[in-house]
């Protein structure tokens, strides 16, 4: 007995000593294996353009709520109790579509009831409301919302509630016209918004504020963050990197007007769509001649935007970038080359989505923290990078994994000492072919 205890004590001391050395010298070898992290959703996948997809909420209960798509095409929401770790699951829409673009976004109302929003991949838009506060076991009937649009195909959902506008709920989403037989290459990609002043019972007709003007290659992609009071910040592109060069832009909304990052008014929202050529860029691909795509946007303690995005000098080199607004200009710095794409070749040998990175996201409570997925020995691993002055302090979250760890997401609205981070683990071949689980970094 003494021998066993003695050895355990020695082992603990050695592990502690090595861990301290790793911290001092920046190494991160003493980390749990993937099998030691809780699987909080089996057969679960998500995209990164519909948020928030995981939310912490403390009321009568203390839980996280998260949405995903499974291999049957079910749209699913789960909740996990912070204390008991008990998980409940509900299928919002059975066999809607096998496509990770359909992941639901989640919004809590002031009374604790939940609104969920999800779409088909270029199709219909859906909404459901929970019957009871903090409870996913019973839901009102599913509603299909058109926002007054005709012959439009919708994708992605981004709900935002502003307390300074009497809890008005804004909904942001992308749309595209249905194919025109006489002109099949015409595609008017748009970013739209609509709003509700009665907690989702009724919605205004959609208004679009960004448009590709019929150019199929100029599809705008969007990420959003808000102070949930008066401002909504937009991080967006003027294209998909597989279709050509694409730049990175930022603007924000406040009190009925769109603004440049420095506060200059771009236009009143009633004046119609924005002229993207007049919006300042974070990264200009026309000058850099390198493709890019966006990943995340957050606000620092002073309300200034911080963003992450990727540049692609080649499809085998996904370079993560971190940029923050200092009040006068964007300070853009390269983080690391994360490796190549996460997808797999088709039977023909072609890789259809070569710009799908492992992912690089921000802690929205403290954007000095980033969580990224990069290739280590051929497998995608999750790492925590913390900005320490001008340098990064790094820590591996996973290592020596047998399958990829990708698309990390920091649970929204959680303000604990250490962020709650979720990610996908498994095989991801394409947005319609996947077999992954969702893991979390804390028991």
C-alpha positions in Angstrom: 0.0 0.0 0.0 2.8 2.4 1.0 4.6 1.6 -2.3 1.5 2.5 -4.4 0.8 5.7 -2.5 4.5 6.6 -2.6 4.7 6.1 -6.4 1.5 8.2 -6.9 3.0 11.0 -4.9 6.2 10.9 -6.9 4.3 10.8 -10.1 2.2 13.8 -9.1 5.4 15.8 -8.2 7.0 14.9 -11.5 3.9 15.9 -13.5 3.7 19.2 -11.6 7.4 19.9 -12.2 7.2 19.1 -16.0 4.0 21.2 -16.3 5.8 24.2 -14.7 8.7 23.8 -17.0 6.3 23.6 -20.0 4.6 26.8 -18.9 7.9 28.6 -18.4 9.3 27.7 -21.7 6.1 27.8 -23.7 5.7 24.1 -24.3 2.4 22.3 -24.0 3.0 18.6 -23.8 1.1 17.8 -20.6 -2.5 17.9 -22.0 -5.4 15.5 -21.8 -6.1 13.2 -24.7 -9.3 13.7 -26.7 -10.9 10.7 -25.0 -10.7 12.5 -21.6 -12.9 15.4 -22.8 -16.7 15.0 -22.4 -18.7 14.2 -25.6 -21.7 16.4 -25.2 -23.3 15.5 -28.5 -22.8 12.3 -30.5 -23.2 12.6 -34.3 -23.2 16.4 -34.3 -21.8 18.9 -36.8 -22.0 22.7 -37.3 -21.1 25.4 -39.7 -19.5 28.7 -38.6 -21.8 31.2 -40.2 -24.9 30.9 -38.0 -24.5 32.2 -34.5 -24.8 32.0 -31.6 -24.9 28.2 -31.8 -24.0 27.6 -28.2 -25.2 29.8 -25.3 -24.7 29.8 -21.5 -27.8 30.9 -19.5 -28.2 31.1 -15.8 -31.7 31.6 -14.4 -33.6 29.0 -12.4 -31.1 26.6 -13.8 -27.5 26.9 -15.0 -27.0 25.3 -18.4 -25.5 25.6 -21.8 -27.7 25.3 -24.9 -26.3 24.2 -28.2 -27.5 23.4 -31.7 -26.2 21.1 -34.4 -27.0 18.9 -37.4 -26.6 15.1 -37.4 -26.0 12.7 -40.3 -29.7 12.1 -40.8 -30.2 15.8 -41.5 -32.1 16.4 -38.2 -31.9 19.9 -36.7 -31.1 19.3 -33.1 -30.8 21.4 -29.9 -29.4 20.1 -26.6 -29.0 21.5 -23.1 -26.4 20.5 -20.5 -26.7 21.2 -16.8 -23.6 22.9 -15.5 -23.9 21.1 -12.1 -25.3 17.7 -12.8 -23.9 17.4 -16.4 -27.3 16.0 -17.4 -28.0 16.4 -21.1 -31.4 16.7 -22.8 -31.9 16.7 -26.5 -34.8 17.7 -28.8 -35.1 17.4 -32.6 -36.5 20.7 -33.9 -36.9 19.5 -37.5 -36.5 15.8 -38.4 -34.5 15.1 -41.6 -34.6 18.6 -42.9 -31.5 18.3 -45.0 -28.1 16.6 -44.6 -26.1 19.8 -44.6 -24.2 21.6 -41.9 -25.3 25.0 -43.1 -28.6 24.4 -41.4 -27.3 24.6 -37.8 -29.7 26.5 -35.5 -28.9 29.8 -33.8 -30.2 30.5 -30.3 -31.7 33.6 -28.7 -33.0 33.9 -25.1 -36.0 36.2 -24.5 -36.2 38.3 -21.3 -38.6 35.8 -19.8 -36.2 32.9 -20.3 -38.0 31.3 -23.2 -35.9 30.3 -26.2 -36.2 31.3 -29.9 -34.3 29.1 -32.4 -33.8 29.9 -36.0 -32.5 27.6 -38.8 -32.5 27.5 -42.5 -32.1 25.1 -45.4 -28.9 25.6 -47.4 -30.3 28.2 -49.8 -34.0 27.4 -49.1 -36.5 28.2 -46.4 -36.2 29.9 -43.1 -37.6 28.4 -39.9 -38.3 29.6 -36.3 -39.5 27.8 -33.2 -40.2 29.1 -29.7 -40.0 27.0 -26.5 -43.2 26.8 -24.5 -41.5 27.1 -21.2 -38.5 29.1 -19.8 -35.1 27.4 -19.8 -36.7 24.2 -21.2 -36.1 22.5 -24.6 -38.6 19.6 -24.0 -41.7 21.4 -25.5 -41.9 23.8 -28.4 -44.5 25.8 -30.2 -45.3 24.8 -33.8 -42.5 25.5 -36.3 -43.0 28.6 -38.4 -41.7 29.2 -41.9 -40.7 32.9 -42.3 -40.4 34.5 -45.7 -39.8 38.1 -44.6 -41.8 39.3 -47.5 -39.4 37.8 -50.0 -40.5 36.1 -53.2 -38.4 33.7 -55.3 -35.5 34.0 -52.8 -33.4 31.2 -51.3 -32.3 31.9 -47.7 -29.3 30.7 -45.7 -27.8 31.3 -42.3 -29.4 33.1 -39.3 -27.9 35.7 -36.9 -30.4 37.0 -34.3 -29.5 40.1 -32.2 -31.6 41.8 -29.5 -30.9 45.5 -28.6 -32.0 46.7 -25.2 -31.7 50.4 -26.3 -34.3 49.8 -29.0 -36.9 48.3 -26.6 -35.6 44.8 -27.0 -36.1 44.8 -30.8 -34.8 41.6 -32.3 -32.9 42.0 -35.6 -32.5 39.0 -37.8 -29.6 38.9 -40.3 -29.5 36.4 -43.1 -28.3 35.8 -46.7 -30.5 35.3 -49.7 -30.1 34.5 -53.4 -32.5 34.6 -56.3 -33.8 31.4 -57.7 -32.1 30.3 -60.9 -33.2 32.2 -64.0 -33.5 29.8 -67.0 -32.5 32.5 -69.5 -29.5 33.6 -67.4 -28.4 30.8 -65.1 -25.1 32.6 -64.2 -27.0 35.5 -62.7 -27.0 35.4 -58.9 -27.9 38.4 -56.8 -26.5 37.4 -53.4 -27.7 39.6 -50.6 -27.2 40.2 -46.9 -30.6 41.2 -45.4 -32.1 42.2 -42.1 -35.6 42.2 -40.7 -36.8 42.9 -37.2 -39.5 42.1 -34.7 -40.8 44.3 -31.9 -42.9 41.6 -30.3 -40.4 38.9 -29.5 -40.8 37.1 -32.8 -44.5 37.0 -33.2 -44.4 39.3 -36.3 -41.5 40.4 -38.5 -41.0 43.3 -40.9 -40.2 42.7 -44.6 -36.6 42.1 -45.3 -34.3 45.0 -46.4 -31.0 44.2 -48.0 -27.9 46.2 -47.2 -25.2 44.3 -49.2 -25.6 42.9 -52.7 -23.4 41.1 -55.3 -25.4 43.0 -58.0 -25.9 39.8 -60.0 -22.2 38.7 -59.9 -22.2 35.0 -58.8 -18.5 35.4 -57.6 -19.2 38.2 -55.2 -21.2 36.5 -52.5 -20.9 38.4 -49.2 -20.2 36.3 -46.1 -21.0 37.7 -42.7 -20.1 37.4 -39.0 -21.8 39.6 -36.3 -21.2 40.7 -32.8 -23.2 43.1 -30.7 -23.0 44.9 -27.4 -26.7 43.9 -27.1 -27.5 47.5 -26.2 -27.2 49.8 -29.2 -24.5 48.6 -31.6 -24.2 45.7 -34.1 -20.8 45.1 -35.7 -20.4 43.4 -39.1 -17.4 41.5 -40.3 -17.9 40.6 -44.0 -16.3 39.7 -47.3 -17.0 40.6 -50.9 -16.7 37.0 -52.1 -16.0 33.3 -51.5 -12.2 32.5 -51.8 -12.8 29.6 -54.1 -14.4 32.1 -56.6 -11.6 34.6 -56.6 -9.9 37.3 -54.5 -12.0 38.4 -51.5 -11.3 41.2 -49.0 -12.3 41.7 -45.4 -14.5 44.6 -44.2 -15.9 46.0 -41.0 -18.8 48.4 -40.3 -21.3 48.8 -37.6 -24.9 49.8 -37.0 -26.1 52.3 -34.4 -29.3 54.4 -34.0 -30.5 53.8 -37.6 -27.2 54.4 -39.3 -24.3 52.4 -40.7 -20.8 53.6 -39.7 -17.2 53.1 -40.7 -15.0 51.6 -37.9 -13.8 55.1 -37.0 -17.4 56.3 -36.4 -17.9 58.1 -39.7 -21.5 57.7 -41.0 -21.7 55.7 -44.2 -25.5 56.1 -44.6 -28.9 55.9 -43.0 -30.4 52.4 -43.1 -33.4 53.9 -45.0 -31.1 55.0 -47.8 -30.9 51.5 -49.3 -28.1 49.1 -49.8 -24.5 50.1 -49.0 -21.9 50.7 -51.7 -19.3 48.2 -50.6 -16.6 50.2 -52.5 -17.0 53.0 -50.0 -16.5 50.8 -46.9 -13.0 50.6 -45.4 -11.2 47.3 -45.4 -9.3 45.4 -42.8 -7.6 43.4 -45.4 -7.4 44.5 -49.1 -7.0 41.5 -51.4 -6.6 43.8 -54.4 -3.4 45.0 -52.9 -2.3 41.8 -51.1 -3.3 39.5 -54.1 -4.1 36.8 -51.6 -7.5 35.3 -51.0 -9.1 35.6 -47.6 -12.1 34.5 -45.5 -13.6 35.5 -42.2 -13.8 33.6 -38.9 -14.9 35.6 -35.9 -15.5 39.1 -34.5 -15.7 40.2 -30.8 -15.5 43.4 -28.8 -12.8 44.3 -26.3 -13.5 45.8 -22.9 -13.7 49.3 -24.5 -16.1 48.1 -27.2 -13.5 48.1 -30.0 -13.8 45.3 -32.5 -11.3 42.4 -32.7 -11.4 39.9 -35.6 -9.9 36.7 -36.8 -9.7 35.7 -40.4 -7.6 33.5 -42.7 -5.4 34.2 -45.8 -4.7 31.6 -48.4 -1.4 32.0 -50.3 -2.2 28.4 -51.3 -4.9 25.9 -50.4 -2.3 24.0 -48.4 -1.4 27.1 -46.4 -4.2 28.6 -44.3 -2.7 31.5 -42.5 -4.6 32.7 -39.5 -4.7 36.5 -38.8 -5.7 38.5 -35.7 -6.6 42.2 -36.2 -7.8 44.7 -33.6 -8.9 48.3 -33.9 -6.9 50.6 -31.7 -9.1 53.6 -32.1 -7.2 54.9 -35.2 -6.3 52.0 -37.3 -6.4 48.2 -37.7 -3.4 46.4 -36.2 -3.2 43.2 -38.2 -0.8 40.4 -37.3 -0.2 36.9 -38.6 -0.8 34.2 -36.0 0.3 30.9 -37.6 0.1 28.7 -40.7 -2.6 26.2 -39.7 -1.9 23.8 -42.5 -4.3 22.8 -45.3 -8.1 22.3 -45.6 -10.1 20.0 -43.4 -12.1 18.4 -46.2 -11.4 15.2 -48.2 -11.2 14.6 -52.0 -14.2 13.4 -53.9 -14.1 10.1 -55.8 -12.8 12.1 -58.8 -9.9 13.3 -56.7 -11.1 16.9 -56.6 -11.4 18.8 -53.3 -14.5 21.0 -53.5 -14.0 23.1 -50.4 -10.3 23.8 -50.2 -10.7 26.9 -48.1 -12.4 25.2 -45.1 -9.9 25.8 -42.3 -9.7 24.1 -39.0 -11.0 27.4 -37.5 -9.8 30.3 -35.4 -12.2 32.0 -32.9 -12.3 34.5 -30.1 -13.3 34.5 -26.5 -16.0 37.2 -26.7 -15.6 38.0 -23.0 -11.9 38.5 -23.4 -10.7 38.6 -27.1 -7.0 38.4 -25.9 -7.9 34.7 -25.9 -8.2 32.8 -29.2 -8.8 29.2 -29.8 -7.6 27.6 -33.1 -7.5 24.4 -34.9 -4.3 23.6 -36.8 -2.5 20.6 -38.3 0.1 18.9 -35.9 1.7 15.8 -37.3 -1.1 15.6 -40.0 -4.0 15.8 -37.5 -6.0 19.0 -36.6 -5.6 19.8 -32.9 -7.1 22.5 -30.7 -4.9 25.1 -29.1 -5.4 28.1 -26.8 -3.4 31.2 -27.7 -3.4 34.1 -25.2 -2.1 37.5 -26.1 0.5 38.5 -23.5 1.7 42.0 -24.4 3.0 41.6 -28.0 3.6 37.9 -27.7 1.4 34.9 -27.6 1.3 32.3 -24.8 0.2 29.0 -26.2 -1.3 25.9 -24.7 -2.4 22.7 -26.4 -5.9 21.5 -25.6 -5.7 18.3 -27.6 -2.7 16.3 -28.8 -1.8 13.0 -30.4 -5.4 12.7 -31.6 -6.5 9.9 -33.9 -9.1 12.1 -35.7 -9.4 15.8 -36.4 -10.5 18.4 -33.9 -12.0 21.3 -35.8 -14.3 24.3 -35.8 -13.9 25.4 -32.1 -16.5 27.7 -30.7 -16.5 29.7 -27.4 -19.8 29.3 -25.7 -21.6 32.7 -25.8 -22.5 34.7 -22.7 -20.2 32.7 -20.3 -18.1 34.9 -18.1 -16.3 32.4 -16.0 -12.6 32.4 -15.3 -11.8 30.0 -18.1 -13.9 30.0 -21.3 -16.1 27.1 -22.2 -14.9 25.8 -25.6 -16.7 23.3 -27.8 -15.4 21.7 -31.0 -16.0 19.0 -33.5 -14.1 15.7 -33.4 -14.1 13.1 -36.1 -14.2 12.9 -39.9 -15.3 15.8 -41.9 -15.2 15.3 -45.7 -17.7 17.9 -47.0 -20.6 20.0 -45.7 -22.9 17.1 -46.7 -20.6 14.3 -45.6 -19.5 14.2 -42.0 -19.3 12.0 -38.9 -18.3 14.1 -35.9 -19.1 14.5 -32.3 -19.1 17.7 -30.2 -16.7 17.9 -27.3 -16.2 20.5 -24.5 -13.1 21.5 -22.6 -14.6 21.2 -19.1 -16.3 18.4 -17.2 
